[in-house]
Amino acid sequence: MSTSLQLHGAKLTSQQLHSVLQHLFETNLANEEQTGERPTPVCIWGLHGIGKTHAVQAFARERGWKLAYCAPAQFEEMGDLHGLPTRLDPDPTVQGDEVTVYLPPEWVPNQPGPGILLLDDVNRADDRILRGLMQLLQNFEMFSWQLPAKWQIVCTANPEGGDYSVTPMDDAMLTRMVHVALEFDVKAWAAWATSAGVDPRGIAFVLTYPETVTGKRTTARSLTQFFSQIRSIPDLKAKMDLVNVLARGTLDDVTASAFMAFVADQLEQLISPEDILDAKDYAPVGKRISALAKGKGDSKRVDRLATICTRLFLHVTAKTYKAGKTHKENLVSFLLHEDMPADLRFSLHRDLVAAGAETAALVRDPRLAKAVLGSM
């Protein structure tokens, strides 16, 4: 895919996008309540498979908002947008009072919000359809129907340029919307994947090799699909042939080969957060970490240690996390491990302190404080 891709708006992670949408929607609703002014639509740009549609759907679901979905690329003619005509005769006893009216499409909302009308992959629609959407974006209505009160419009769009088959938007259309660009962020994806129950072996792979998420065949979406297919396979190494077929059917060849090497090298057995935190005796855990940290010769596998640190952070900052009796001491012991690089120790300690009082309490220890201060 060509690198000459045109995106619009500030580049955001999924977590940043969530905060921006919340601000925009709250502002829109307040303005509509006070002045009657209809909201400003939002357009989320980004590569395919990065989670644009899912982010909008999740936002609506978390708040219990209504959601109407529309894919304008499926429209063949304007009638698909403004509805089909029908004859209305107000008074059958009177001749000449008949009029033509339009029946709104089934996807058009007819109940008050809060709600989101999602125009998905909007710039994959034909140019005629894009022109027809201009009035909707400006006035929240077509000549045949109107969006009810407290509804927002969100568009998603792929970049212009490169190999994407899209219809360019002119300035008149662009200026009707607020634009943001969603980018893949491995930690944000891992946080979502952890909460969504994605196979932990897959999460560990992506955290270890984030560069494999190329945005071509290997995207956040295709990786999630692949990890869903292998979740029911308890021993990946025992089913290498099947795993290879599934990987190459979902991902690009480079990423598929990297995952097979990941399995062959026993990396899917990276120690889990539960193994570390719940251990009654930390000594065996420390030995496993030493083995995982050992590379060729005198080298150290910092990538493995970084993956373990990220998974630990995601685990203890999850909404469902509850601290156990052994967690504080084991977490401190992990951070003080002799193979732990100073920069990783400092980063994880800083992030846990910043995450809130409960996680900060887990790393409140004079030995650890001395080690962290010594690395500054």
C-alpha positions in Angstrom: 0.0 0.0 0.0 1.3 3.4 -0.9 2.4 5.7 1.9 0.9 8.8 0.3 -2.2 8.7 2.4 -4.2 11.7 3.4 -5.9 11.8 6.8 -7.7 14.8 8.4 -7.6 15.9 12.0 -5.4 15.2 15.0 -4.0 11.7 15.4 -5.5 9.9 18.4 -5.3 6.5 20.1 -8.6 4.7 20.9 -8.5 6.0 24.5 -8.0 9.6 23.4 -10.7 9.2 20.8 -13.1 8.1 23.5 -12.4 11.2 25.5 -12.7 13.5 22.5 -16.1 12.0 21.5 -17.4 12.4 25.0 -16.5 16.1 25.0 -17.9 16.7 21.5 -21.2 14.9 22.2 -21.7 16.5 25.6 -21.0 20.0 24.0 -23.4 19.2 21.1 -26.2 18.1 23.5 -25.8 21.1 25.7 -25.9 23.5 22.7 -28.9 21.8 21.3 -30.7 22.0 24.7 -29.9 25.7 25.1 -30.2 27.0 21.5 -31.9 24.3 19.5 -28.8 24.2 17.2 -28.2 20.8 15.7 -24.9 19.1 16.5 -21.7 19.2 14.5 -21.0 15.8 12.9 -17.8 14.0 13.5 -15.7 12.1 11.0 -13.2 9.5 12.2 -10.4 8.8 9.7 -8.1 5.8 9.8 -6.7 2.7 8.1 -9.0 -0.3 7.6 -9.4 -2.7 10.5 -8.1 -0.3 13.1 -11.4 -0.2 15.1 -13.2 3.0 14.0 -16.6 1.4 13.7 -16.1 -0.6 16.9 -15.1 2.5 18.9 -18.4 4.3 18.0 -20.5 1.2 18.7 -18.8 0.7 22.0 -19.3 4.4 23.0 -23.1 4.1 22.3 -23.4 0.7 24.1 -21.6 1.9 27.2 -24.0 4.8 27.6 -27.2 3.0 26.6 -27.6 5.3 23.6 -29.5 4.3 20.5 -27.4 3.5 17.4 -28.5 3.5 13.8 -26.1 2.1 11.3 -25.9 3.0 7.6 -23.3 2.0 4.9 -23.7 4.6 2.1 -21.4 2.6 -0.2 -24.3 0.1 -0.6 -26.5 2.9 -2.1 -27.1 2.7 -5.8 -29.3 5.7 -6.2 -30.6 8.7 -4.2 -33.8 6.9 -3.5 -31.9 4.6 -1.1 -31.0 7.8 0.9 -34.2 9.9 0.9 -36.7 7.0 0.5 -39.1 5.9 -2.1 -42.1 7.9 -3.4 -45.7 7.0 -2.8 -49.0 8.7 -3.6 -50.9 10.3 -0.8 -54.6 11.2 -1.2 -55.7 13.3 1.8 -59.4 13.3 0.8 -60.6 10.6 -1.6 -63.7 12.7 -2.3 -61.6 15.6 -3.7 -59.9 15.4 -7.0 -56.6 17.1 -7.5 -55.4 17.1 -3.9 -53.2 14.1 -4.3 -49.5 14.6 -3.6 -46.3 12.6 -3.8 -44.6 11.9 -0.5 -41.5 9.8 0.4 -41.3 7.0 2.9 -38.1 7.2 4.9 -35.7 4.2 4.7 -36.0 1.6 7.5 -32.6 2.6 9.0 -33.7 6.2 9.7 -34.2 6.8 13.4 -37.7 7.9 14.4 -37.4 8.1 18.2 -35.7 10.9 20.2 -32.1 10.3 21.4 -29.6 10.4 22.7 -28.4 8.4 19.8 -25.7 8.1 17.1 -26.3 7.8 13.4 -23.2 6.0 12.1 -22.4 6.6 8.4 -19.8 3.8 8.0 -17.0 4.1 5.4 -18.7 7.2 4.1 -16.2 8.0 1.4 -16.5 4.6 -0.2 -19.9 5.8 -1.5 -20.4 7.1 -5.0 -19.9 10.8 -5.6 -23.7 11.3 -6.2 -24.4 9.8 -2.8 -21.8 12.0 -1.1 -23.4 15.1 -2.6 -26.7 13.9 -1.4 -25.4 13.6 2.2 -24.4 17.2 2.3 -27.8 18.4 3.5 -27.9 15.7 6.1 -24.6 16.7 7.5 -25.5 20.4 7.5 -29.1 20.3 8.7 -29.6 16.8 10.1 -32.4 16.3 7.6 -33.2 15.3 4.0 -36.1 16.8 2.1 -38.1 13.7 3.0 -37.1 13.1 6.7 -35.4 14.6 9.7 -33.2 13.2 12.5 -35.0 13.3 15.8 -33.7 15.5 18.7 -30.5 14.6 20.5 -29.0 12.5 17.7 -25.4 12.8 16.7 -23.9 12.0 13.2 -20.6 10.1 13.1 -18.9 9.2 9.8 -15.9 6.9 9.4 -13.6 7.2 6.4 -10.5 5.6 5.0 -7.6 7.7 3.9 -7.6 9.4 0.5 -4.7 8.4 -1.8 -2.7 5.2 -1.8 -4.5 2.1 -2.8 -7.9 2.8 -1.2 -10.9 2.9 -3.4 -12.5 6.0 -2.0 -14.3 9.1 -3.3 -12.5 12.4 -2.4 -14.5 14.8 -0.3 -14.4 18.5 -1.4 -13.9 21.3 1.0 -17.6 22.0 1.3 -18.2 18.6 2.7 -15.1 18.5 4.9 -16.0 21.8 6.6 -19.3 20.4 7.7 -17.6 18.1 10.2 -15.0 17.9 13.0 -12.3 15.5 11.9 -10.0 13.2 14.0 -7.6 10.4 12.8 -7.5 7.1 14.7 -4.1 5.4 15.0 -3.2 2.0 16.2 -1.6 2.0 19.7 -0.4 -1.3 20.9 -1.0 -0.6 24.6 -4.5 0.8 24.0 -5.3 -2.3 21.9 -3.9 -4.6 24.6 -6.1 -2.9 27.2 -9.2 -3.4 25.1 -8.2 -7.0 24.2 -7.6 -7.8 27.9 -11.1 -6.5 28.9 -12.7 -8.2 25.8 -11.3 -11.7 26.7 -9.0 -12.0 23.7 -6.6 -15.0 23.9 -3.8 -13.9 26.3 -1.2 -15.7 24.0 -2.3 -13.4 21.2 -2.0 -10.3 23.4 1.5 -11.4 24.5 2.5 -11.8 20.8 1.3 -8.4 19.7 2.9 -6.7 22.7 6.2 -8.5 21.9 6.1 -7.8 18.2 4.0 -4.6 17.7 5.7 -4.0 14.4 3.8 -6.9 12.8 0.6 -4.8 12.9 1.3 -3.4 9.4 -2.1 -2.0 8.6 -2.3 -4.0 5.4 -3.5 -7.6 5.8 -2.4 -7.6 9.4 -4.6 -5.2 11.3 -6.1 -5.1 14.8 -9.3 -6.6 13.3 -7.5 -9.5 11.5 -5.4 -10.3 14.5 -8.5 -10.4 16.7 -10.2 -12.7 14.2 -7.1 -15.0 14.2 -6.8 -15.1 18.0 -10.5 -16.0 18.2 -9.9 -19.0 15.9 -7.0 -20.3 18.0 -8.5 -19.7 21.5 -10.0 -23.2 21.6 -6.6 -24.8 20.9 -5.0 -25.3 24.4 -1.6 -26.4 23.1 -0.6 -24.4 20.0 2.7 -26.3 19.6 0.9 -29.6 19.3 -1.3 -28.2 16.5 1.4 -26.3 14.5 0.0 -27.3 11.1 -3.5 -26.1 11.9 -2.3 -22.9 13.6 -0.1 -22.2 10.5 -3.1 -22.6 8.2 -5.3 -20.3 10.3 -2.5 -17.7 10.6 -1.8 -17.6 6.8 -5.5 -17.5 6.1 -5.9 -14.3 8.2 -2.6 -12.5 8.4 0.2 -11.6 6.0 3.0 -14.1 5.5 5.6 -12.2 7.6 3.3 -11.9 10.6 2.2 -15.5 10.2 5.8 -16.7 10.2 6.6 -14.5 13.2 3.7 -16.0 15.1 4.8 -19.6 14.3 8.3 -18.7 15.5 6.6 -17.3 18.6 4.9 -20.6 19.3 8.0 -22.7 18.4 10.1 -20.7 20.8 7.6 -21.3 23.7 7.0 -17.6 23.9 3.3 -18.3 24.3 4.3 -19.6 27.7 5.4 -16.1 28.9 4.6 -15.8 32.6 1.1 -14.4 33.2 0.2 -11.6 35.7 -1.6 -14.1 37.8 1.4 -16.4 38.0 3.4 -13.5 39.4 0.9 -11.9 41.7 -0.7 -15.0 43.2 2.4 -17.0 43.8 2.7 -18.2 47.4 6.4 -18.7 47.0 8.0 -16.1 44.7 11.4 -17.9 44.3 10.2 -20.2 41.5 8.6 -17.2 39.7 11.9 -15.3 40.0 13.7 -18.3 38.3 11.2 -18.4 35.5 11.7 -14.6 34.9 15.5 -15.1 34.8 15.1 -17.9 32.2 12.8 -15.7 30.1 15.1 -12.7 30.3 18.1 -14.7 29.1 19.0 -14.1 25.4 21.9 -15.3 23.3 25.3 -15.0 25.0 25.2 -12.1 27.5 22.2 -10.4 25.9 19.0 -9.8 27.7 15.4 -10.3 26.2 14.1 -6.9 27.1 11.2 -7.4 24.7 9.9 -10.3 26.9 10.3 -8.3 30.1 8.5 -5.3 28.5 5.6 -7.6 27.5 5.3 -8.9 31.1 5.4 -5.4 32.5 2.6 -4.2 30.1 0.4 -7.2 30.9 1.0 -6.6 34.6 -0.1 -3.0 34.3 -3.2 -3.9 32.3 -4.1 -6.6 34.8 -3.9 -4.4 38.0 -5.6 -1.4 36.4 -8.5 -3.4 35.0 -11.9 -2.6 36.5 -12.3 -6.2 37.7 -9.0 -6.4 39.5 -9.0 -7.1 43.3 -5.7 -7.0 45.2 -4.8 -10.3 46.9 -2.7 -10.8 50.0 0.5 -11.7 48.0 0.1 -9.1 45.3 2.0 -6.2 46.8 5.0 -8.2 47.9 5.2 -10.2 44.7 4.9 -7.1 42.5 7.7 -5.3 44.4 9.8 -8.5 44.1 9.2 -8.5 40.4 10.2 -4.9 40.0 13.4 -5.5 42.0 14.4 -8.6 40.0 18.0 -8.5 39.1 17.3 -8.8 35.4 14.8 -6.0 35.3 16.3 -3.0 33.3 16.2 0.3 35.2 14.1 2.0 32.5 11.4 -0.7 32.6 11.3 -0.6 36.4 11.0 3.2 36.3 8.3 3.2 33.6 6.1 0.6 35.3 6.5 2.2 38.7 5.6 5.6 37.3 2.5 4.3 35.4 1.2 2.4 38.4 1.6 5.5 40.7 -0.2 7.6 38.1 -3.0 5.1 37.6 -4.6 5.8 41.0 -4.3 5.4 44.8 -5.0 1.7 44.8 -2.3 0.8 42.3 0.1 3.3 43.8 -0.2 1.4 47.1 0.9 -1.8 45.5 4.4 -0.3 44.7 4.8 1.7 47.9 7.9 0.2 49.3 11.2 1.8 50.5 13.4 -0.7 48.7 11.6 -0.1 45.5 11.7 3.7 46.0 15.4 3.6 46.5 15.9 1.5 43.3 13.7 3.8 41.2 15.3 7.0 42.5 18.7 5.4 41.8 17.8 5.0 38.2 16.8 8.6 37.6 
